[in-house]
Amino acid sequence: MNSAGALRAAWLAGLALLLVGLLLPAFVNRQPIMYPDSVGYFHSGYAAIKQAKSILDSHREGHVPSAPALTPRQADGVTTARSVYYGLTYVVGYLLGGVWALALGQALMALACLVLAARHAVPLDPLRRIAVLGAVVVLTGMNFFAVAAMPDLFAALMLLSLAVVLTYSPGMGRLEYAFWLGVVALACLYHKAHLAILAVTLVLAAPLVWRRRGRDLLLLAGAGLVALAGHFAVDLAVARATGKPPISPPFLLARLVGDGTAERYLRDVCPKRNLATCAFLDKMPMTENEFLWSHDPDRAVMGGADRETRAAIAAESGSIVLGTLQAYPGEEAAAAAGNVLHQLGDVGVSEYGLVPKDEVAPIPMLAWALDHYAKTGIAQGWMPLDEISVLMRSVYFAALVGIGMMLWQRGRGAVPKDSDEVRFVLLLLIGIAANAFVSGAISGVFDRYQGRVAWLASLGFAVLLVKMLNERRQAGAALKRR
C-alpha cells in the first residue's frame, strides 16, 4: 500500500474510532439512553403517523375521516411540549433500525459536524485532528447526548453551525453551506427552545459579525423562521384533526411560579380576579417541573387538570407573567439572574438517571425497548453518572479558564486579535451563554441543559491552543532561518 493509501486507511480508521467514541455510553449502558421525555417524543411521532395513515386510508376509500385516529386521551388536549418532528425521526428510525437507529443517526450527524468544523478551525494534519476531536468527544460528555433519545444534542450542533457559518463561510462551498443551515433548521424544528437560543445568540453576535457577515446572519435567522413556520403548520394540523387547538405549556408562568414571584402576584390578585390558576394557589410554593408535569394530587397543576382547565391556564398565563413582572420586577430580575448563573455552571448528565415509563396510552411497539431498559446500567444504578458529571464540569471550567487566559494574551501576540479562530471561539462562548440564559431564565436549572453545550468550550479551547502552538512553531522556524 502506498503512502496515500495508508493515510486514507488511517483517516478512515480514525473516523471509525470517533464514531465508536460517540456511541460508547450506549455500549456501556447496553442500550441507547432513554429519558421520560423520550416516551413523549415517541408518542408525538406515533400519533402523527397514525393520523396521516388514517387520512391516506380515507382518501383511498373515498370518504372524509369522521374522527381523528387517536385515542380520546391523545386527542383531548394535545400539547406542543414535544416536537412532532423529533418524534417522527424517532419513530421512523425505530421502525427501520430498532432501538439503536436514532442513536446511530445522531452520532453520525455529530461526527459530520465535528469533522467539517475541524477542517476549518483546527489546522492540523488529519490524524492529529482526529485525536483532538476524540478528546472532545470522550472527556466532555458530548457522547452521552449523541446517544440519548432526546433533541439535546442539536442545541449544541446548532450553535456550532452558527459559529462555523459566521466565521468561515467565505471558504466553504454551497453544499456545505446548505448543510450548516439545514442543521440549524432541523435543531429548531426539534425543539422550540432552540428557536429562543438561536434568537438570543444572533442578537448577541450581531455587533461582532454584522459588518462582515450580515448576509450570513440573515440566512441563519431565515433558517429559524422556516422552523417556526413548521411549528405553526403542526398547530394548524392538530386543530384541523382534533377540532381543538393544541395547548402550549406555560413555561414562563411555571418559571415564575418556581421563583415564587408568580405566587406572590396571585395572592395579590386572586381575591379580585377569577383566574383558573387561582384554584391551585393553595398548592404553592412548587417547582416549575411540578407546575407543568407532576401528577401528584398535592403538587399537580397542568399534569392533573382537565383539558378546559389546562387551556384556561395557558390562555391566561401571558397576563399573569406580565402582571408579575410589573408588580415584582426587582425580585424576578434577581431570581432570573441567579438561575442563569447557576445554569451556566451546572454541567452534567445526572438527570439521565431517571428511568422512563409508558403508563398513559402505552404503545405496544415501544414496550420491548422500555422492558429491556430496565436491565441497563442506568436503570440498575451502576452507571457512574455523578462521577461523569464531575469530570464534565471540571473539563468545562478548565476549558473556560484556558480560553480566558489565551484571549487575554491575544493582544500580546499569542493569538492574533482579529483572527478567525478568536471570532469562532467568541461565537461559541456567546452560544453557551445564550443557552444558559434561555434555560435558566425561561425553563429550569438542570445539569443536562448546560451539559449539552459544555463540549463547545473544550472545542474552542482546542482551536485556540492549536492556533497558538502553530504561531509559536512558525515564529521559531522564522528565527532559525535568520
N, C-alpha and C positions, 0 to 999 in steps of 0.2 A: 504494500500500500504506500503510495507517495505521500509527501508531507501534507498536501492539500486535503487528501482523503482522510488522513489521520486526524487533522484538525477538525474536519467536518464530523468525523465519528465522535471525537471528544466533545464537540459542541452539542451534538445530539444526546450524548450520554449525560452531559451536564443539564440539559433541559429535562431529561427523564428524571434525574435526581431532584431537580427543583419541583417537579410535579409530585414526586413521592413525598418531599418535604411538605408540600401544601396539603397532601392527603393524610399526613402522619397522625394527627389527632384522631381521625376516624379509624385508622388501622388500630391504634392503641385502644380506643374505646370499643372496638369491634363493630361499630356501625356509625354512619354519619350522625352528627349531633342533631337532636331534636329538642324543641322547646315548646312550652304550652302554646305559644302563638303559632308555631308551625302547624298545629292542627287547625287553627283558624284560617290560615292561608290555604291549606288543602281544601277545607270546606268551601272557601270562596271560589276557588278554581273549579272544584267539582260541581258546585251549583251552577256556575256559568256554562259549563259543558252540558250539563243536564238540561238546562233551559234551551240552549242552542239546538240540541238534538231534538227536543220537543217541537221547536219551531220548524226545523227541517222536515221532520216526520209529518207535521200538519200540512206543510206545503205540498209534499208528495201525495198526500191523501186528499188534497183539495179543500181543506177547511181550516178555519182560523182556530187556534187553540183556545179553549174556553176558560182555562185557568193556568197559572204558572205551574211548571213541572217541578215544584218544590214542596217540601213538607210544610204544614202550617207553621211550624216553628221557624223554618227557614224564610218563608215568605212574610212572616209577621215581624216587621221591624228590622229589615236589612240595614246594616250599618256600613260605613265606609272605613272602618277601622283597619281592615285587612285588604290590601290591594288585590283585586281580581287578576291583575297582570302577573304578579308574582305567583299567585295561586295557580293560574293556568300553566305557568312554567313548571311548577312543582308537580302538578297532576300529569301533564303530558310526559315529563321526564320519568315519572313513576310508572306510567303505563308502558313506556318504551324500554326502559332500562332498570326498573326496580328501584329499590331504596337508595342505591348508590348513584343513580343518574344525576340528580341535582348537584350533589357534592362534586362529582367529576366535572360537570359543566361549569360550575363556579370556579373550581380550581384551574381549569383551562383558561377561563376568562381572566382570572387573576394573573396567570402565567403570561398570557399575551400582553396584558397591560404592563407588567413589570419589565418584560424584555424590551418592548417598544420604548418605554420611558427611559430605561437604562441606556439604550442605544444613543439617545440624545444627551442624557445628563451624566453618564458615568463613562468618561473617555479612557477605558482600559481595554486590553485585549479580551477576546470573548471569554476565555476560561476564568480570568480574574474577575470579570464582570459577573459571571455565574456565581463565583464564590461570594461576592458581595451580596448578591440577591439571596443566596442561600442563607447567609447570616440574618438578613432582614426577615426572611420567611420563618425561620426556626426560633429565633431569640425574641421576637416581638409579639408572638401570639397571633400574628396575621393568619396563620394556617387554621386556627380554630374557627375564624369567621368564614374562611373559604369552604369549610365542610359543614357548617351549620345550616339547617333548613330555615334560614331567616335572611331577609334582604340587607342585613347589617353590612356585609362586605361591600355592597355597592355604594354606600356613603363614602367610603374611602376611595374607591375606584373613580367615583365622580369627581372628587377633589383632586385626585392625581390627574385626571383627564383635563380638568380646568387649568392646572399648573403647566402641564405639557403644552397645551394649545396656546396659552398666553405667553409662553416663553419661546417655544421652538417652532411655531407654525411656519415661519418662512422656509425652514429646511425640510418640510415634510410634503409628501405627495398628496393628491386629492383623496386617494383611497384611505390612507392613514388618518387624514383629517376627518373624513366622514366616520371612521371607526371611533375616534375620540368623541365626536358629537353624539354618535349613537350610544356610547356608554353613558353619557350624561342624560340623554333622554330616557334610556332604559332605567337608570337609577331612580329618576324622578317618577317614572311610571310604577316602580316597585314600592315606593312609599312616599306619601305626601310630605312627610317631614323633610325628605331630601330636597323637595322644592324650596322649603324655607331655608335650608342650609345653603343651597345654591344661591338664592337671592341675597342672603346676608354676605356670602363670600364675594359675589360680584360687586356689591356696593362697596365693601371694604377694599377690594382690589382695584377698583376703578381709578383712584388717584395714582396708583403705581404704574398702571399699564395703558391708560386711556389714549395718550398721545401716540404710542407706538402700536397698540393692539386694539384700537377702538372697534374695528370691524369684527375681530375675533370675540370681543366681549359681547357684542350684539348677537352674534351667531350662537354663542353659548346660552345667552338669555332666550334666544329663539328655540333652542332645544328644550329648555324648561317649559316654554309656552306650549310646545307640541305635547309634552307630557300633561300639562294642565288641561288641555283640550281633551286628552284621553280620559282623564278622570271625570270631566263633565259628561263625556259620552257614556261612561258607566252609570252615572247618576240618572241620565235620561233613560237608559236601557232598563234600569231597575224600576223606575217609576212606571214605565210602559208595561213591564212584565207583571208587576205586582199590584199596580194601581195606587201605590203609595210611594212617596219619595223616600230615599234612604235617609237614615238618621246619622248625622255627623257627630261623632263623640265630642263632647265639650271639653277638649283638652285644656284650654286656657282656664276655664272655670275650675276644673279639677286641680290645676296647678295652684290657683289662688286659694282653694279650699285647703290644700295641703300646707300652704304658707300660713293659714289662719286668718288672712285678711278678708276673704270672702265670708267666712263665718261671722266676723265682727260686723260686716256690712249687712248681712242677712238679719242678724239680731236687731239691727237698727231699723230695717225697713219691713220686716215680715209682719209686725203688728199693723202696718198701714197698707200693705200690698198683698194681694192674693197670688203668690208665686208658687209654682209646683215644687220648686226646690225647698221651700219653707217647710214642707211636710217632713223633711229629713234633717231638720236643724237639730233635733234632739239627739241625733247620732253623731254629731260633730263634737270635737275635732276628729278628723280622719286624714289618712294619706290620700294623695292623688290616685294611687292604684286602687285603694278601697272604694273611692268615689266612683271610679269607672268600671272596675271589673269584679269586685267582691260579690259573692253570693251568700255571705254570712248575713242572716237576718238582722243582726245587731249592728252591722257595719256597711251594708249594701245600699247603694243608691241606684245607679244605672244598671247594675248587674241583677238587681232583684225586682225592678219595677216593670209594669206592663208597658206595651208599646205607646199608648197615649201619654203616659207619664214621661217616658223617656223622650218622646218627641217634644213634649211641652218644655222639659228642662233644656233640651238642645236649642229650642227656639228662643228661650228667654236668657240663655247663657251670655249672649253678647251684651245685653243691657246690664246684667249683674256684674260682668267683668268691668264694663265702663264705669258703673257706679262705684265699684270697689276701688278702682284706680283714682277716681276723683275724690273719694272720701278718705283714703289712706295711701296717698302717693308715696310718702316717705317710707312708711313701713314696708310697702310692697317693693319699692326700689331696693331697700336694704336686703329684703328676703331674696329677691331675684339675684342681686349681686353675690350674695353668699352661695346661692345654688350654683351659679355659673362658675365661681371659683372652686367650689367643691367638685363640680363635674370636671373641670379642667384637669384636676389631679387624680380623679377616681378612675383608675385604669385596671381592667382585669377581665376575667371570664367566669368568676364565681357564680354569677347569675345563671349560667348554663347548667348549674346543678339541679335546677327544677326539672322534674320528670313529667312529660306530657301525658294527658289522658284525653279520651274522646267520649265524654259522657252525655253530650247533648246531640241527639240525632246522629249516632255513630255511623261511620261509613265502613262497610264490610271490607273493602279493598285496602283500607289503612290498618286494619286490625293486626295483620301479621307484623308490620313494622313496629307498632306500639307494643305488642306482646314480646317481640324479640328485644325491644329496647330495655325491657326490664332486666335483661342479662348483661347489659353493657357496663363498662367501668363507671360511667357517671351514675347510672341508676343504682349500682351496688355500692357506690361510695368510695371506691378505691382510686378513682381518677383524681390526681392531686391539683384540683382547680385553684385552691387558695395559694398553694406554693407557686403555681404557674402565674397567678395574678401578681404575686410579689415580684417575680422575675420580670414580668412585663412592665410593671410600674418602675422598677429600678432601671431597666433599659431605656424606658421612655424619658425619665428625668435626666439620666446621663446624656441621652441624645440632645435634649433641650439645652442642657448646660454646655455641651460641646458646641452646639450651633451658636449659642450666645457668645462663647469665647472667640470663635472664628469670625463671627460677624463683627465683634468688637475690634478685631485686628485687621478688618478689611481695608481700613484707611491707611494701614501701615504696610500694605503690600502683600500680606499673606494670601489674601483673596482679593482680586480686583473689585473695586467698589461697585461698578456698574456691570458686572459680568452677568451672563445669562444664568449661571449657577446660583448667584445670590438672589436674583429675581425669582427663580424657580423655588428656592427654599423659602423665601418670604411668602410666596403664594401658598405653599404647603402650610406654613405656620398660620396664615390667615384662615385657611380652611379648618385647621384644627381648632382655632379659637371660635370660629363660626359654629362648628359642631357643638362645642361646649355651651355656647350661648343659646342655641335653639333647644338643645336637650335640657339644660339646666333651667332656663327661664320659662320654657313652654311645657315641657314634659316633666320628667322626674330625674333624679340623680341616680344613675345605675352604672356599675363599672363597665358593662359591655358597651354602653353608648360611647364612652371615650376610648375604650379598648379597641373598638372597631377602626379608629383612625390613628391610634397611637403609633403604628408602624410607619406612618408617613414621616414622623420626626426622625426615626432611625434612617430612613431612606435619605432625608435631607442632610443629616449629618454625614452619611457616606458620600454624598455628592460633593459637599464642601471639603471633606477630608481628601478625597481623590484629587480635587482641583488644587488644593494647597500643596499636596505632595508632588503633583505634576509640575507646578510652578517652581517649586524648590529644585526639582530634578533638572528642569530646563535652565534655571539660574546657575546650578552647579556645573552643568555641561558648558555653559557660556563662559564661566570663569576658567575652566580647563583649556578652552580654546585660545585664551588670551596669552 
